[in-house]
Amino acid sequence: MKNEIHISVGVEDAAITGADHRALQAAVDYVAALGGGTIQVQSGTYRMEDSLHLRSNIKLIGNSEQTIFRKGHGSISPLSTDGDYGEEQVSLIDPTGFEVGSGISVRDDASGGFHTTTATIIAQLDKNTFAINKPLQADYMVAKNASAKNAFPVISAYHTENVEIEGLTIDGNRAVNQPLNGCRGAGIFFYRVNNSRIHNCIVHDYNGDGYSFQQSNDVVIENCQSYHNSNLGFHPGSGSQRLVIRNNTAYENEGDGLFLCWRVRHGIFEGNELRNNGQYGISIGHKDSDNLLRDNLVLSNASHGIYFRNEPEYTGGHRNRLEANAIYNNGTQGNGNGITIDGETNDISIINNRIGNKTEYGDATQRIGILVGQKTKRIEITENEIKDNLDTDIAE
């Protein structure tokens, strides 16, 4: 990380003063133009009407729970005409709440996660039409309920490297915001970002994922928290490799605590606590291979503690190793197991894990210690401690 310059941002008595995304962005752009450096964000609450767009070689440091980036009030409107692929404007039925400089996302019922466009409004062309700084990534059809909303990652980085984020709290202000799919947004979101680190941060109450990074290599997330978000706690995906997710906590998110999306490979997931989430503690699936999951506490999640998704052999989550994890009292919403290996998943090592129900964690909701699907191959199960009020230790 380069450190040619070190400046401060704050509500007062700082090199750059202000209490919103504009002051923060001015600091990032200034430091980036000089080749990179450190931005110290002072204690305070900063109102975010657009993402803070990070650049390469930037280190962004706050004072933990005292430095809060709070998303502003979101608006939503149907499009008044189709948004065409490559077009750099949108026309809205109701422009209330959309302003120049605000973040915007555009989608329709056919978009899916990867085909949502996130951008910034750069001009108002007439009462209902806004120019944006990126071309639309798909056709958004009025007949398919095309809409725009003020939904965006609170902090984002695209096509960058050597980014560090430390000691920041993201308040997603979920009650007054529309959801954003985690493939294109989160409280903190990376897309094609390499050799970067997130440390000692908190994301809560975001209407989507807490942390998401896509097509990003050598990303490290350590000592962070993700809670009360409407979807996933941590979401590495779409081809990310050599990642490290260590000593983090994800709790009371409505989706999975940790979701390995597509082609997550050669990662290390260790020392994390994944508890009381609304679906799986950990989910592994489409081409997620050659990962190590070690010394995690997976506790009281609604469904299975660790779930290998139902994939055919050619896209299975193969050659993953589960070692020394503690997996207790999952299945709080019924029919949950400690570990379930579904689909045509091969070459999984389950070694020295502790699996069961403990009275100090509540009711004995976890039914089977390890369930091995009939289509799996070469599943190694050794030296595990499987006990404590289970219906069955190991089932096939």
C-alpha positions as CSV (number, residue, x, y, z in Angstrom):
1,M,0.0,0.0,0.0
2,K,1.4,3.4,-1.0
3,N,1.3,6.1,1.7
4,E,2.5,9.2,-0.1
5,I,-0.2,11.2,1.6
6,H,-2.3,11.1,4.7
7,I,-5.4,13.3,5.1
8,S,-8.5,13.5,7.3
9,V,-12.2,13.8,6.7
10,G,-14.6,14.9,9.4
11,V,-17.6,17.0,10.3
12,E,-15.2,19.6,11.6
13,D,-11.5,20.2,12.2
14,A,-10.4,18.0,9.3
15,A,-8.5,18.6,6.1
16,I,-11.8,18.0,4.2
17,T,-14.9,18.8,6.1
18,G,-18.4,17.5,5.5
19,A,-20.9,14.9,6.7
20,D,-21.9,13.0,3.6
21,H,-20.7,11.0,0.6
22,R,-19.5,14.0,-1.2
23,A,-16.9,15.0,1.3
24,L,-15.7,11.4,1.5
25,Q,-15.6,11.0,-2.3
26,A,-13.6,14.3,-2.6
27,A,-11.0,12.8,-0.2
28,V,-10.8,9.5,-2.1
29,D,-10.4,11.3,-5.5
30,Y,-7.8,13.7,-4.2
31,V,-5.6,11.0,-2.7
32,A,-6.0,8.7,-5.7
33,A,-4.9,11.5,-8.0
34,L,-1.7,11.7,-6.1
35,G,-1.0,8.0,-6.4
36,G,-2.7,6.7,-3.3
37,G,-2.5,7.0,0.5
38,T,-4.4,7.0,3.7
39,I,-7.8,8.7,4.5
40,Q,-8.6,9.0,8.2
41,V,-12.4,9.4,8.6
42,Q,-13.1,11.0,12.0
43,S,-15.9,9.9,14.3
44,G,-19.4,11.0,13.2
45,T,-22.4,9.9,11.1
46,Y,-22.0,10.5,7.3
47,R,-25.2,10.4,5.1
48,M,-24.7,8.4,2.0
49,E,-26.8,9.3,-1.0
50,D,-24.4,7.4,-3.3
51,S,-21.7,4.8,-2.9
52,L,-18.3,5.9,-1.7
53,H,-16.4,4.8,-4.8
54,L,-12.9,3.6,-3.8
55,R,-9.9,3.8,-6.1
56,S,-6.7,1.7,-6.2
57,N,-4.0,2.2,-3.5
58,I,-6.4,3.7,-1.0
59,K,-6.5,3.0,2.7
60,L,-9.7,4.1,4.4
61,I,-9.7,4.1,8.2
62,G,-12.4,5.0,10.7
63,N,-12.9,4.8,14.5
64,S,-14.9,1.6,14.5
65,E,-18.5,2.1,15.9
66,Q,-17.9,5.8,16.2
67,T,-17.5,6.3,12.4
68,I,-20.9,5.5,10.7
69,F,-21.8,5.6,7.1
70,R,-25.6,5.7,7.0
71,K,-27.5,5.1,3.9
72,G,-30.1,7.8,3.1
73,H,-33.8,7.3,2.5
74,G,-34.5,5.2,-0.6
75,S,-37.0,5.9,-3.4
76,I,-38.4,3.7,-6.2
77,S,-40.2,4.4,-9.4
78,P,-41.4,2.3,-12.4
79,L,-39.7,3.2,-15.7
80,S,-42.0,5.1,-18.1
81,T,-40.3,3.6,-21.2
82,D,-38.0,0.6,-21.7
83,G,-34.4,1.0,-20.7
84,D,-32.3,-0.4,-23.6
85,Y,-29.0,-2.2,-23.3
86,G,-26.2,0.3,-23.6
87,E,-28.4,3.3,-23.0
88,E,-27.1,5.9,-20.6
89,Q,-30.3,7.3,-19.3
90,V,-33.6,6.3,-17.7
91,S,-37.1,7.8,-17.7
92,L,-39.1,7.5,-14.5
93,I,-42.8,7.8,-13.8
94,D,-42.1,9.4,-10.4
95,P,-38.8,11.2,-10.1
96,T,-39.3,12.1,-6.5
97,G,-36.2,11.3,-4.5
98,F,-33.9,11.0,-7.5
99,E,-31.3,13.8,-7.9
100,V,-28.1,14.5,-9.7
101,G,-25.2,12.9,-7.7
102,S,-27.4,10.1,-6.2
103,G,-26.9,6.4,-6.6
104,I,-29.4,4.5,-8.7
105,S,-30.0,0.9,-9.6
106,V,-32.1,-0.4,-12.5
107,R,-33.7,-3.8,-13.1
108,D,-36.8,-5.7,-14.2
109,D,-38.4,-9.1,-13.4
110,A,-36.0,-10.8,-15.8
111,S,-32.8,-9.2,-14.6
112,G,-31.4,-11.6,-12.0
113,G,-28.6,-10.6,-9.8
114,F,-25.9,-10.2,-12.5
115,H,-27.9,-8.0,-14.8
116,T,-28.9,-5.3,-12.4
117,T,-27.2,-1.9,-13.3
118,T,-25.9,0.2,-10.5
119,A,-24.7,3.7,-11.4
120,T,-24.7,7.4,-10.4
121,I,-27.1,10.1,-11.8
122,I,-25.0,12.7,-13.6
123,A,-27.6,15.0,-15.1
124,Q,-31.4,15.6,-15.2
125,L,-32.4,15.9,-18.8
126,D,-36.1,16.8,-18.2
127,K,-38.5,16.4,-15.3
128,N,-38.6,12.6,-15.6
129,T,-35.4,11.7,-17.4
130,F,-31.9,11.2,-15.9
131,A,-28.5,10.6,-17.4
132,I,-26.3,8.0,-15.7
133,N,-22.6,7.4,-15.7
134,K,-22.7,3.8,-16.9
135,P,-24.5,2.1,-19.8
136,L,-27.4,-0.1,-18.9
137,Q,-26.2,-3.7,-18.6
138,A,-29.4,-5.3,-20.0
139,D,-32.8,-4.5,-21.6
140,Y,-35.2,-3.4,-18.8
141,M,-38.7,-3.8,-20.1
142,V,-41.8,-1.9,-18.9
143,A,-43.8,-5.1,-19.7
144,K,-41.6,-6.9,-17.1
145,N,-42.0,-4.2,-14.4
146,A,-38.8,-2.3,-15.1
147,S,-37.9,0.0,-12.2
148,A,-35.3,2.3,-10.7
149,K,-34.5,2.8,-7.1
150,N,-31.9,4.6,-4.9
151,A,-30.3,1.3,-4.0
152,F,-26.5,1.1,-4.1
153,P,-23.5,-0.3,-2.1
154,V,-22.6,2.1,0.7
155,I,-18.9,1.5,0.0
156,S,-17.9,0.0,-3.4
157,A,-14.8,-0.6,-5.4
158,Y,-14.7,-1.7,-9.1
159,H,-11.6,-2.8,-11.2
160,T,-9.2,-1.7,-8.5
161,E,-6.4,-3.2,-6.4
162,N,-4.6,-2.6,-3.1
163,V,-7.7,-1.3,-1.2
164,E,-7.9,-1.4,2.6
165,I,-10.9,-0.6,4.7
166,E,-10.6,-0.6,8.4
167,G,-12.7,0.5,11.4
168,L,-16.0,1.6,9.7
169,T,-19.6,0.9,10.5
170,I,-22.2,0.7,7.7
171,D,-25.8,1.4,8.7
172,G,-27.9,0.2,5.8
173,N,-31.1,2.0,7.1
174,R,-33.0,-1.0,6.0
175,A,-36.5,0.2,7.1
176,V,-36.6,2.9,4.5
177,N,-34.7,1.3,1.6
178,Q,-35.4,-1.0,-1.2
179,P,-33.5,-4.3,-1.6
180,L,-30.4,-4.8,-3.8
181,N,-29.2,-8.2,-5.0
182,G,-25.9,-9.2,-3.6
183,C,-24.3,-10.0,-7.0
184,R,-24.3,-6.3,-7.6
185,G,-24.3,-4.7,-4.2
186,A,-23.9,-5.0,-0.4
187,G,-23.1,-2.8,2.5
188,I,-19.5,-3.2,1.3
189,F,-19.1,-4.5,-2.3
190,F,-16.1,-5.3,-4.5
191,Y,-16.2,-6.2,-8.2
192,R,-13.0,-7.3,-9.9
193,V,-10.9,-6.0,-7.0
194,N,-7.6,-7.7,-6.2
195,N,-5.1,-7.8,-3.3
196,S,-7.4,-6.0,-0.9
197,R,-8.5,-6.2,2.8
198,I,-11.5,-5.3,5.0
199,H,-10.7,-5.3,8.7
200,N,-12.6,-4.5,11.9
201,C,-15.8,-3.3,10.1
202,I,-19.5,-3.6,10.9
203,V,-22.4,-3.9,8.4
204,H,-25.9,-4.0,9.8
205,D,-29.4,-3.4,8.6
206,Y,-28.6,-3.3,4.9
207,N,-31.4,-4.4,2.6
208,G,-29.3,-7.0,1.0
209,D,-26.0,-8.7,1.8
210,G,-23.6,-7.4,4.4
211,Y,-20.4,-8.0,2.4
212,S,-20.1,-9.2,-1.2
213,F,-17.2,-9.5,-3.6
214,Q,-17.4,-10.8,-7.1
215,Q,-14.7,-11.9,-9.5
216,S,-12.1,-10.7,-7.0
217,N,-8.8,-12.4,-6.1
218,D,-6.7,-12.4,-2.9
219,V,-9.3,-10.5,-0.8
220,V,-9.1,-10.8,3.0
221,I,-11.9,-10.0,5.4
222,E,-11.0,-10.2,9.1
223,N,-12.5,-9.4,12.4
224,C,-15.7,-8.0,10.9
225,Q,-19.4,-8.2,11.8
226,S,-22.5,-8.7,9.6
227,Y,-25.9,-8.7,11.3
228,H,-29.6,-7.9,10.8
229,N,-29.1,-7.7,7.0
230,S,-32.0,-8.8,4.8
231,N,-30.0,-11.4,2.9
232,L,-26.5,-13.0,3.2
233,G,-23.9,-12.2,5.8
234,F,-20.8,-12.8,3.7
235,H,-21.0,-13.5,0.0
236,P,-17.8,-14.3,-2.0
237,G,-18.6,-15.3,-5.5
238,S,-18.4,-15.5,-9.3
239,G,-14.9,-16.7,-9.6
240,S,-13.2,-15.2,-6.6
241,Q,-10.0,-17.1,-5.7
242,R,-7.4,-17.3,-2.9
243,L,-9.7,-15.4,-0.4
244,V,-9.4,-15.4,3.3
245,I,-12.4,-14.9,5.6
246,R,-11.2,-15.1,9.1
247,N,-12.5,-14.4,12.7
248,N,-15.7,-12.7,11.5
249,T,-19.2,-12.9,12.9
250,A,-22.5,-13.2,11.0
251,Y,-25.7,-13.4,13.0
252,E,-29.4,-12.8,12.5
253,N,-29.2,-12.2,8.8
254,E,-32.3,-13.4,6.9
255,G,-30.2,-15.6,4.5
256,D,-27.1,-17.6,5.0
257,G,-24.3,-16.6,7.3
258,L,-21.7,-17.4,4.7
259,F,-22.6,-18.2,1.1
260,L,-20.0,-19.4,-1.3
261,C,-21.5,-18.4,-4.6
262,W,-20.1,-19.7,-8.0
263,R,-16.5,-20.8,-8.5
264,V,-15.1,-19.8,-5.1
265,R,-11.8,-21.6,-5.0
266,H,-8.7,-22.0,-2.9
267,G,-10.1,-20.1,0.0
268,I,-9.6,-20.2,3.7
269,F,-12.6,-19.7,6.0
270,E,-11.5,-20.0,9.6
271,G,-12.4,-18.8,13.1
272,N,-15.8,-17.4,12.0
273,E,-19.0,-17.5,14.1
274,L,-22.1,-18.1,12.0
275,R,-25.2,-18.1,14.2
276,N,-29.0,-17.5,14.2
277,N,-29.1,-16.8,10.5
278,G,-32.3,-17.4,8.5
279,Q,-31.2,-20.2,6.3
280,Y,-27.9,-22.1,6.3
281,G,-24.9,-21.3,8.4
282,I,-22.6,-22.0,5.5
283,S,-23.6,-22.9,1.9
284,I,-21.2,-24.3,-0.7
285,G,-22.1,-25.2,-4.3
286,H,-21.5,-24.4,-7.9
287,K,-17.8,-25.1,-8.7
288,D,-16.8,-24.1,-5.2
289,S,-13.7,-26.3,-4.9
290,D,-10.5,-26.7,-3.0
291,N,-11.4,-24.6,0.0
292,L,-10.5,-25.1,3.7
293,L,-13.2,-24.4,6.4
294,R,-11.6,-24.7,9.8
295,D,-12.4,-23.8,13.4
296,N,-15.7,-22.1,12.7
297,L,-18.6,-22.1,15.1
298,V,-21.8,-22.8,13.2
299,L,-24.7,-22.4,15.7
300,S,-28.5,-22.2,15.8
301,N,-29.1,-21.5,12.1
302,A,-32.6,-22.0,10.7
303,S,-31.7,-24.9,8.4
304,H,-28.5,-27.0,8.0
305,G,-25.3,-25.9,9.7
306,I,-23.2,-26.6,6.6
307,Y,-24.9,-27.4,3.3
308,F,-23.4,-28.6,0.0
309,R,-25.9,-27.6,-2.6
310,N,-27.6,-30.0,-5.0
311,E,-25.3,-29.7,-8.1
312,P,-24.5,-32.2,-10.8
313,E,-21.0,-33.6,-10.9
314,Y,-19.8,-31.2,-13.5
315,T,-20.6,-28.2,-11.3
316,G,-20.2,-29.7,-7.8
317,G,-18.4,-28.2,-4.9
318,H,-15.6,-30.8,-4.9
319,R,-12.4,-31.2,-2.8
320,N,-13.4,-29.1,0.2
321,R,-12.1,-29.8,3.7
322,L,-14.1,-29.3,6.9
323,E,-11.8,-29.4,9.9
324,A,-12.2,-28.7,13.6
325,N,-15.5,-26.9,13.2
326,A,-18.1,-26.8,16.0
327,I,-21.6,-27.3,14.6
328,Y,-24.4,-27.2,17.1
329,N,-28.2,-26.8,17.4
330,N,-28.9,-25.9,13.8
331,G,-32.3,-26.6,12.2
332,T,-34.2,-24.2,14.4
333,Q,-37.0,-24.0,11.8
334,G,-37.1,-27.7,11.3
335,N,-35.4,-30.5,9.4
336,G,-31.9,-29.2,9.8
337,N,-28.7,-31.3,10.1
338,G,-25.2,-30.5,11.1
339,I,-23.7,-31.2,7.7
340,T,-25.7,-32.1,4.6
341,I,-23.9,-33.1,1.4
342,D,-26.3,-33.0,-1.5
343,G,-26.0,-33.6,-5.2
344,E,-23.1,-35.3,-7.0
345,T,-20.5,-33.8,-4.7
346,N,-17.2,-35.6,-4.5
347,D,-14.0,-35.7,-2.4
348,I,-15.1,-34.0,0.8
349,S,-13.0,-34.4,3.9
350,I,-14.8,-34.0,7.3
351,I,-12.2,-34.3,10.0
352,N,-12.1,-33.6,13.7
353,N,-15.4,-31.7,13.8
354,R,-17.7,-31.5,16.9
355,I,-21.4,-31.9,15.9
356,G,-24.5,-32.2,18.1
357,N,-27.0,-30.3,20.3
358,K,-25.9,-28.6,23.5
359,T,-28.4,-27.6,26.1
360,E,-26.7,-24.3,26.7
361,Y,-27.6,-23.3,23.2
362,G,-31.3,-24.2,23.4
363,D,-33.5,-27.0,22.1
364,A,-32.1,-30.1,20.4
365,T,-33.1,-29.0,16.9
366,Q,-30.3,-30.6,14.9
367,R,-31.5,-34.0,13.6
368,I,-28.6,-35.8,11.9
369,G,-25.0,-35.1,12.5
370,I,-23.8,-35.7,8.9
371,L,-26.1,-36.6,6.0
372,V,-24.3,-38.0,3.0
373,G,-26.3,-38.0,-0.2
374,Q,-26.6,-41.1,-2.3
375,K,-25.0,-39.6,-5.4
376,T,-21.9,-38.3,-3.6
377,K,-18.5,-40.0,-4.0
378,R,-15.3,-40.3,-1.8
379,I,-16.5,-38.6,1.4
380,E,-14.0,-39.0,4.2
381,I,-15.4,-38.8,7.7
382,T,-12.8,-39.3,10.4
383,E,-12.0,-38.4,14.0
384,N,-15.2,-36.4,14.5
385,E,-17.1,-36.1,17.8
386,I,-20.7,-36.6,16.9
387,K,-23.1,-36.8,19.9
388,D,-25.4,-34.9,22.2
389,N,-29.1,-35.5,21.5
390,L,-29.0,-36.3,17.7
391,D,-31.5,-38.6,16.1
392,T,-28.7,-40.1,14.0
393,D,-25.0,-39.5,13.9
394,I,-24.3,-40.3,10.3
395,A,-26.8,-41.2,7.6
396,E,-26.6,-42.0,3.9
